[in-house]
Amino acid sequence: MKRTICVVLSLFVLTSGIFAAEGATIVIGVSPFPHKEIARVAKAVLEKEGYSLEIKDFTDYVTPNIALEEKSLDANFFQHAPYLENTVREKGFDLSWVVKVHIEPLGLYSKKIRALGELKQGDIVAIPNDPTNGARALRLLEKNGLIRVRAGDLVTAGDITENPKSLRIVELDAPQLPRSLDDTTASVINTNFAVEAKLIPSRDAIVIEDGESPYANVVAVRTADRDSPAVQALTRAFNSPEVKRFIETELVPKGIVAAF
Protein backbone atom coordinates (compact mmCIF):
# COMPACT_ATOMS: atom_id res chain seq x y z
CA MET A 1 0.00 0.00 0.00
CA LYS A 2 2.77 2.44 0.94
CA ARG A 3 4.54 1.67 -2.32
CA THR A 4 1.33 2.41 -4.28
CA ILE A 5 0.85 5.74 -2.49
CA CYS A 6 4.45 6.74 -3.21
CA VAL A 7 4.06 5.92 -6.89
CA VAL A 8 0.82 7.94 -7.13
CA LEU A 9 2.39 10.92 -5.38
CA SER A 10 5.42 10.74 -7.66
CA LEU A 11 3.21 10.74 -10.73
CA PHE A 12 1.28 13.73 -9.36
CA VAL A 13 4.46 15.73 -8.85
CA LEU A 14 5.65 14.90 -12.33
CA THR A 15 2.40 15.66 -14.11
CA SER A 16 0.64 18.41 -12.16
CA GLY A 17 0.93 21.90 -13.57
CA ILE A 18 3.07 23.37 -16.29
CA PHE A 19 5.93 24.18 -14.00
CA ALA A 20 7.31 20.71 -13.38
CA ALA A 21 9.79 20.38 -16.22
CA GLU A 22 10.97 21.58 -19.59
CA GLY A 23 8.82 20.60 -22.52
CA ALA A 24 5.69 21.84 -20.77
CA THR A 25 3.04 23.97 -22.44
CA ILE A 26 2.44 27.42 -20.96
CA VAL A 27 -1.05 28.78 -21.64
CA ILE A 28 -1.17 32.57 -21.81
CA GLY A 29 -4.17 34.84 -22.31
CA VAL A 30 -3.61 37.99 -24.38
CA SER A 31 -5.40 40.95 -25.94
CA PRO A 32 -5.45 40.87 -29.75
CA PHE A 33 -3.17 43.90 -30.28
CA PRO A 34 -0.31 44.32 -29.68
CA HIS A 35 -0.08 41.61 -27.06
CA LYS A 36 -0.73 38.71 -29.41
CA GLU A 37 1.95 39.85 -31.87
CA ILE A 38 4.49 40.26 -29.06
CA ALA A 39 3.53 36.87 -27.60
CA ARG A 40 4.19 35.22 -30.96
CA VAL A 41 7.74 36.56 -30.92
CA ALA A 42 8.20 35.39 -27.32
CA LYS A 43 6.84 31.97 -28.32
CA ALA A 44 9.70 31.42 -30.74
CA VAL A 45 12.19 32.38 -28.03
CA LEU A 46 10.56 30.02 -25.52
CA GLU A 47 10.77 27.11 -27.93
CA LYS A 48 14.56 27.40 -27.79
CA GLU A 49 14.31 26.83 -24.03
CA GLY A 50 12.12 23.76 -24.41
CA TYR A 51 8.70 25.28 -23.69
CA SER A 52 5.61 25.58 -25.85
CA LEU A 53 3.44 28.69 -25.59
CA GLU A 54 -0.28 28.35 -26.24
CA ILE A 55 -1.82 31.77 -26.91
CA LYS A 56 -5.50 32.43 -26.14
CA ASP A 57 -7.29 35.63 -27.21
CA PHE A 58 -9.41 37.76 -24.87
CA THR A 59 -11.27 40.92 -25.84
CA ASP A 60 -12.10 42.31 -22.40
CA TYR A 61 -10.21 43.46 -19.31
CA VAL A 62 -11.98 41.27 -16.73
CA THR A 63 -11.93 37.64 -17.86
CA PRO A 64 -8.14 37.12 -18.22
CA ASN A 65 -7.45 37.72 -14.52
CA ILE A 66 -10.36 35.50 -13.48
CA ALA A 67 -9.07 32.77 -15.79
CA LEU A 68 -5.57 33.09 -14.36
CA GLU A 69 -6.81 32.96 -10.77
CA GLU A 70 -8.96 29.91 -11.59
CA LYS A 71 -6.00 28.19 -13.27
CA SER A 72 -7.44 27.91 -16.76
CA LEU A 73 -4.49 30.11 -17.77
CA ASP A 74 -0.89 29.94 -16.61
CA ALA A 75 -0.15 33.60 -17.36
CA ASN A 76 -1.75 36.60 -18.98
CA PHE A 77 -0.51 39.61 -20.91
CA PHE A 78 -3.09 42.32 -21.51
CA GLN A 79 -2.93 44.87 -18.69
CA HIS A 80 -0.70 47.48 -17.13
CA ALA A 81 0.69 47.13 -13.62
CA PRO A 82 -1.68 49.58 -11.85
CA TYR A 83 -4.71 47.78 -13.33
CA LEU A 84 -3.46 44.43 -12.04
CA GLU A 85 -2.67 45.87 -8.62
CA ASN A 86 -6.16 47.37 -8.37
CA THR A 87 -7.78 44.08 -9.41
CA VAL A 88 -5.79 42.21 -6.76
CA ARG A 89 -6.96 44.69 -4.11
CA GLU A 90 -10.60 44.53 -5.20
CA LYS A 91 -10.95 40.80 -5.90
CA GLY A 92 -8.44 39.32 -3.48
CA PHE A 93 -6.69 37.43 -6.29
CA ASP A 94 -3.21 36.08 -5.56
CA LEU A 95 -1.61 37.32 -8.78
CA SER A 96 1.67 39.14 -9.45
CA TRP A 97 3.34 40.70 -12.46
CA VAL A 98 6.79 39.39 -13.33
CA VAL A 99 8.03 41.56 -16.18
CA LYS A 100 7.27 44.90 -17.86
CA VAL A 101 7.08 44.66 -21.64
CA HIS A 102 5.72 47.79 -23.33
CA ILE A 103 3.81 51.02 -22.88
CA GLU A 104 0.64 51.82 -24.83
CA PRO A 105 0.17 55.56 -24.56
CA LEU A 106 -3.37 56.72 -23.88
CA GLY A 107 -4.52 59.31 -26.42
CA LEU A 108 -7.36 61.73 -27.05
CA TYR A 109 -9.02 61.18 -30.46
CA SER A 110 -11.84 62.89 -32.32
CA LYS A 111 -13.73 62.92 -35.61
CA LYS A 112 -14.96 66.46 -34.98
CA ILE A 113 -11.98 68.52 -33.84
CA ARG A 114 -8.27 68.61 -34.60
CA ALA A 115 -6.95 70.61 -31.63
CA LEU A 116 -7.81 71.12 -27.96
CA GLY A 117 -8.65 74.77 -28.63
CA GLU A 118 -11.64 73.66 -30.70
CA LEU A 119 -13.40 72.12 -27.70
CA LYS A 120 -16.50 74.15 -26.82
CA GLN A 121 -18.59 74.60 -23.70
CA GLY A 122 -20.46 71.41 -22.80
CA ASP A 123 -18.73 69.15 -25.29
CA ILE A 124 -18.79 65.43 -24.54
CA VAL A 125 -15.50 63.66 -23.76
CA ALA A 126 -15.54 59.88 -23.17
CA ILE A 127 -13.01 58.06 -20.99
CA PRO A 128 -12.52 54.39 -19.97
CA ASN A 129 -14.80 53.26 -17.13
CA ASP A 130 -12.33 50.99 -15.32
CA PRO A 131 -10.73 52.66 -12.28
CA THR A 132 -7.10 52.78 -13.38
CA ASN A 133 -7.58 53.78 -17.01
CA GLY A 134 -10.32 56.21 -16.05
CA ALA A 135 -7.97 57.93 -13.61
CA ARG A 136 -5.21 57.83 -16.19
CA ALA A 137 -7.49 59.51 -18.76
CA LEU A 138 -8.44 62.26 -16.32
CA ARG A 139 -4.76 62.95 -15.63
CA LEU A 140 -4.13 63.22 -19.36
CA LEU A 141 -6.93 65.78 -19.66
CA GLU A 142 -5.58 67.61 -16.62
CA LYS A 143 -2.02 67.65 -17.96
CA ASN A 144 -3.32 69.34 -21.09
CA GLY A 145 -5.16 72.06 -19.20
CA LEU A 146 -8.75 70.93 -19.73
CA ILE A 147 -9.66 70.11 -16.12
CA ARG A 148 -8.24 70.01 -12.60
CA VAL A 149 -8.58 66.88 -10.45
CA ARG A 150 -8.08 66.16 -6.75
CA ALA A 151 -4.87 64.47 -5.67
CA GLY A 152 -4.95 60.67 -5.51
CA ASP A 153 -4.46 57.55 -7.58
CA LEU A 154 -7.89 56.21 -8.54
CA VAL A 155 -9.63 59.51 -9.16
CA THR A 156 -12.99 59.59 -10.94
CA ALA A 157 -15.05 62.21 -12.75
CA GLY A 158 -16.49 63.07 -9.35
CA ASP A 159 -13.02 64.26 -8.29
CA ILE A 160 -12.87 67.02 -10.91
CA THR A 161 -12.43 70.33 -9.11
CA GLU A 162 -12.20 72.67 -12.09
CA ASN A 163 -13.85 72.28 -15.49
CA PRO A 164 -13.74 75.65 -17.29
CA LYS A 165 -15.46 74.37 -20.43
CA SER A 166 -18.06 72.35 -18.47
CA LEU A 167 -17.02 69.27 -20.43
CA ARG A 168 -19.41 66.35 -20.04
CA ILE A 169 -17.23 63.40 -19.01
CA VAL A 170 -18.82 60.07 -20.03
CA GLU A 171 -17.42 56.74 -18.84
CA LEU A 172 -17.57 53.77 -21.25
CA ASP A 173 -16.12 50.28 -21.55
CA ALA A 174 -12.65 50.67 -23.07
CA PRO A 175 -13.35 48.52 -26.17
CA GLN A 176 -16.37 50.73 -27.00
CA LEU A 177 -14.42 53.99 -27.05
CA PRO A 178 -13.41 53.93 -30.74
CA ARG A 179 -17.06 53.43 -31.68
CA SER A 180 -18.04 56.32 -29.43
CA LEU A 181 -16.28 58.84 -31.69
CA ASP A 182 -19.44 59.27 -33.77
CA ASP A 183 -21.34 60.43 -30.68
CA THR A 184 -18.72 62.29 -28.63
CA THR A 185 -16.66 65.36 -29.35
CA ALA A 186 -13.55 63.43 -28.32
CA SER A 187 -12.67 60.18 -26.56
CA VAL A 188 -9.63 59.03 -24.60
CA ILE A 189 -8.71 55.64 -26.06
CA ASN A 190 -6.19 52.94 -25.18
CA THR A 191 -3.65 52.47 -27.96
CA ASN A 192 -4.54 48.82 -28.57
CA PHE A 193 -8.19 49.66 -29.22
CA ALA A 194 -7.25 52.73 -31.25
CA VAL A 195 -5.04 50.66 -33.56
CA GLU A 196 -7.72 47.97 -33.92
CA ALA A 197 -10.02 50.77 -35.11
CA LYS A 198 -7.44 51.76 -37.78
CA LEU A 199 -6.32 54.87 -35.92
CA ILE A 200 -2.60 55.69 -35.93
CA PRO A 201 -1.67 57.17 -32.54
CA SER A 202 1.32 59.14 -33.80
CA ARG A 203 -0.86 60.73 -36.49
CA ASP A 204 -4.41 60.78 -35.15
CA ALA A 205 -4.13 61.50 -31.42
CA ILE A 206 -4.76 65.14 -30.53
CA VAL A 207 -2.73 64.63 -27.34
CA ILE A 208 -1.00 61.47 -26.12
CA GLU A 209 0.92 60.24 -23.07
CA ASP A 210 4.68 60.42 -23.29
CA GLY A 211 7.27 57.72 -22.58
CA GLU A 212 7.35 58.59 -18.87
CA SER A 213 3.99 56.91 -18.33
CA PRO A 214 4.05 54.47 -15.37
CA TYR A 215 1.47 52.29 -17.06
CA ALA A 216 3.72 49.58 -18.47
CA ASN A 217 1.97 46.45 -19.75
CA VAL A 218 3.07 43.37 -17.84
CA VAL A 219 3.05 39.59 -17.86
CA ALA A 220 1.10 38.33 -14.84
CA VAL A 221 1.13 34.92 -13.17
CA ARG A 222 -0.15 33.35 -9.98
CA THR A 223 2.10 34.49 -7.16
CA ALA A 224 2.87 30.91 -6.14
CA ASP A 225 4.34 30.22 -9.58
CA ARG A 226 6.46 33.35 -10.07
CA ASP A 227 9.78 31.68 -9.17
CA SER A 228 9.17 28.50 -11.18
CA PRO A 229 11.54 27.60 -14.04
CA ALA A 230 8.73 28.05 -16.58
CA VAL A 231 7.88 31.55 -15.39
CA GLN A 232 11.56 32.49 -15.35
CA ALA A 233 11.79 31.30 -18.97
CA LEU A 234 8.63 33.26 -19.79
CA THR A 235 10.15 36.37 -18.23
CA ARG A 236 13.34 36.04 -20.24
CA ALA A 237 11.40 35.52 -23.45
CA PHE A 238 9.22 38.61 -23.05
CA ASN A 239 12.27 40.76 -22.27
CA SER A 240 14.44 39.17 -24.93
CA PRO A 241 16.37 41.08 -27.60
CA GLU A 242 14.03 39.54 -30.17
CA VAL A 243 10.95 41.05 -28.51
CA LYS A 244 12.61 44.44 -28.07
CA ARG A 245 13.67 44.49 -31.72
CA PHE A 246 10.11 43.62 -32.80
CA ILE A 247 8.63 46.43 -30.71
CA GLU A 248 11.16 48.96 -31.99
CA THR A 249 10.77 48.04 -35.65
CA GLU A 250 7.09 47.09 -35.91
CA LEU A 251 5.26 48.82 -33.07
CA VAL A 252 7.00 52.13 -32.39
CA PRO A 253 5.51 53.54 -35.64
CA LYS A 254 2.08 52.69 -34.15
CA GLY A 255 2.78 54.58 -30.93
CA ILE A 256 3.91 51.67 -28.74
CA VAL A 257 7.28 51.73 -26.97
CA ALA A 258 9.31 49.12 -25.12
CA ALA A 259 9.34 49.27 -21.31
CA PHE A 260 12.69 47.47 -20.93
BELNORFEN-V527166 format. One record per residue. N is the residue number from 1. RES is the residue in three letters. PSI is psi in radians with two decimals (999 if undefined). Layout:
N|RES|PSI ; N|RES|PSI
This chain:
1|MET|-0.81 ; 2|LYS|-0.68 ; 3|ARG|-0.71 ; 4|THR|-0.76 ; 5|ILE|-0.75 ; 6|CYS|-0.72 ; 7|VAL|-0.77 ; 8|VAL|-0.78 ; 9|LEU|-0.68 ; 10|SER|-0.73 ; 11|LEU|-0.66 ; 12|PHE|-0.78 ; 13|VAL|-0.67 ; 14|LEU|-0.46 ; 15|THR|-0.21 ; 16|SER|2.24 ; 17|GLY|2.90 ; 18|ILE|-0.15 ; 19|PHE|0.24 ; 20|ALA|-0.70 ; 21|ALA|2.91 ; 22|GLU|2.76 ; 23|GLY|-0.08 ; 24|ALA|2.81 ; 25|THR|2.20 ; 26|ILE|2.18 ; 27|VAL|2.09 ; 28|ILE|2.38 ; 29|GLY|2.35 ; 30|VAL|2.76 ; 31|SER|2.68 ; 32|PRO|-0.78 ; 33|PHE|2.40 ; 34|PRO|0.13 ; 35|HIS|-0.70 ; 36|LYS|-0.73 ; 37|GLU|-0.74 ; 38|ILE|-0.72 ; 39|ALA|-0.60 ; 40|ARG|-0.65 ; 41|VAL|-0.76 ; 42|ALA|-0.59 ; 43|LYS|-0.77 ; 44|ALA|-0.62 ; 45|VAL|-0.73 ; 46|LEU|-0.61 ; 47|GLU|-0.53 ; 48|LYS|-0.37 ; 49|GLU|0.06 ; 50|GLY|0.27 ; 51|TYR|2.55 ; 52|SER|2.53 ; 53|LEU|2.02 ; 54|GLU|2.13 ; 55|ILE|2.17 ; 56|LYS|2.31 ; 57|ASP|2.46 ; 58|PHE|2.54 ; 59|THR|0.21 ; 60|ASP|3.02 ; 61|TYR|0.07 ; 62|VAL|-0.86 ; 63|THR|-0.69 ; 64|PRO|-0.60 ; 65|ASN|-0.62 ; 66|ILE|-0.78 ; 67|ALA|-0.65 ; 68|LEU|-0.79 ; 69|GLU|-0.66 ; 70|GLU|0.06 ; 71|LYS|0.38 ; 72|SER|-0.17 ; 73|LEU|2.73 ; 74|ASP|-0.33 ; 75|ALA|2.85 ; 76|ASN|2.81 ; 77|PHE|1.59 ; 78|PHE|-0.20 ; 79|GLN|2.82 ; 80|HIS|2.90 ; 81|ALA|-0.80 ; 82|PRO|-0.61 ; 83|TYR|-0.79 ; 84|LEU|-0.81 ; 85|GLU|-0.65 ; 86|ASN|-0.70 ; 87|THR|-0.74 ; 88|VAL|-0.74 ; 89|ARG|-0.75 ; 90|GLU|-0.71 ; 91|LYS|-0.27 ; 92|GLY|0.32 ; 93|PHE|2.61 ; 94|ASP|1.22 ; 95|LEU|2.66 ; 96|SER|2.62 ; 97|TRP|2.59 ; 98|VAL|-0.34 ; 99|VAL|2.40 ; 100|LYS|2.43 ; 101|VAL|-0.95 ; 102|HIS|2.94 ; 103|ILE|2.29 ; 104|GLU|1.73 ; 105|PRO|2.38 ; 106|LEU|2.36 ; 107|GLY|2.74 ; 108|LEU|2.17 ; 109|TYR|2.74 ; 110|SER|2.64 ; 111|LYS|-0.06 ; 112|LYS|-0.44 ; 113|ILE|2.81 ; 114|ARG|-0.13 ; 115|ALA|2.70 ; 116|LEU|-0.60 ; 117|GLY|-0.26 ; 118|GLU|-0.16 ; 119|LEU|2.36 ; 120|LYS|2.96 ; 121|GLN|2.25 ; 122|GLY|0.09 ; 123|ASP|2.67 ; 124|ILE|2.25 ; 125|VAL|2.13 ; 126|ALA|2.52 ; 127|ILE|2.86 ; 128|PRO|2.60 ; 129|ASN|-0.03 ; 130|ASP|2.62 ; 131|PRO|-0.79 ; 132|THR|-0.80 ; 133|ASN|-0.52 ; 134|GLY|-0.80 ; 135|ALA|-0.71 ; 136|ARG|-0.73 ; 137|ALA|-0.73 ; 138|LEU|-0.67 ; 139|ARG|-0.60 ; 140|LEU|-0.76 ; 141|LEU|-0.68 ; 142|GLU|-0.77 ; 143|LYS|-0.50 ; 144|ASN|0.32 ; 145|GLY|0.22 ; 146|LEU|-0.57 ; 147|ILE|2.98 ; 148|ARG|2.48 ; 149|VAL|2.56 ; 150|ARG|2.74 ; 151|ALA|2.66 ; 152|GLY|2.92 ; 153|ASP|-1.08 ; 154|LEU|1.08 ; 155|VAL|2.69 ; 156|THR|3.12 ; 157|ALA|-0.46 ; 158|GLY|-0.21 ; 159|ASP|0.08 ; 160|ILE|2.21 ; 161|THR|-0.43 ; 162|GLU|2.35 ; 163|ASN|1.29 ; 164|PRO|-0.59 ; 165|LYS|0.10 ; 166|SER|0.73 ; 167|LEU|2.44 ; 168|ARG|1.86 ; 169|ILE|2.07 ; 170|VAL|2.30 ; 171|GLU|2.24 ; 172|LEU|2.77 ; 173|ASP|2.38 ; 174|ALA|-0.76 ; 175|PRO|-0.36 ; 176|GLN|-0.23 ; 177|LEU|-0.71 ; 178|PRO|-0.65 ; 179|ARG|-0.35 ; 180|SER|-0.23 ; 181|LEU|-0.40 ; 182|ASP|-0.40 ; 183|ASP|-0.23 ; 184|THR|2.88 ; 185|THR|-0.67 ; 186|ALA|2.74 ; 187|SER|2.46 ; 188|VAL|2.07 ; 189|ILE|2.41 ; 190|ASN|2.51 ; 191|THR|-0.71 ; 192|ASN|-0.74 ; 193|PHE|-0.55 ; 194|ALA|-0.79 ; 195|VAL|-0.69 ; 196|GLU|-0.52 ; 197|ALA|0.23 ; 198|LYS|0.35 ; 199|LEU|2.55 ; 200|ILE|1.89 ; 201|PRO|-0.79 ; 202|SER|-0.37 ; 203|ARG|-0.70 ; 204|ASP|-0.36 ; 205|ALA|2.30 ; 206|ILE|-0.79 ; 207|VAL|2.68 ; 208|ILE|2.62 ; 209|GLU|2.67 ; 210|ASP|-3.12 ; 211|GLY|-0.11 ; 212|GLU|0.03 ; 213|SER|2.34 ; 214|PRO|0.03 ; 215|TYR|1.08 ; 216|ALA|2.39 ; 217|ASN|2.43 ; 218|VAL|2.78 ; 219|VAL|2.21 ; 220|ALA|2.58 ; 221|VAL|3.00 ; 222|ARG|2.42 ; 223|THR|-0.64 ; 224|ALA|-0.37 ; 225|ASP|-0.05 ; 226|ARG|-0.44 ; 227|ASP|0.12 ; 228|SER|2.71 ; 229|PRO|-0.67 ; 230|ALA|-0.74 ; 231|VAL|-0.64 ; 232|GLN|-0.71 ; 233|ALA|-0.70 ; 234|LEU|-0.74 ; 235|THR|-0.81 ; 236|ARG|-0.68 ; 237|ALA|-0.75 ; 238|PHE|-0.26 ; 239|ASN|0.48 ; 240|SER|2.80 ; 241|PRO|-0.58 ; 242|GLU|-0.76 ; 243|VAL|-0.75 ; 244|LYS|-0.73 ; 245|ARG|-0.71 ; 246|PHE|-0.79 ; 247|ILE|-0.78 ; 248|GLU|-0.59 ; 249|THR|-0.62 ; 250|GLU|-0.51 ; 251|LEU|-0.49 ; 252|VAL|-0.72 ; 253|PRO|-0.33 ; 254|LYS|0.13 ; 255|GLY|0.08 ; 256|ILE|2.37 ; 257|VAL|2.66 ; 258|ALA|2.58 ; 259|ALA|0.29 ; 260|PHE|999
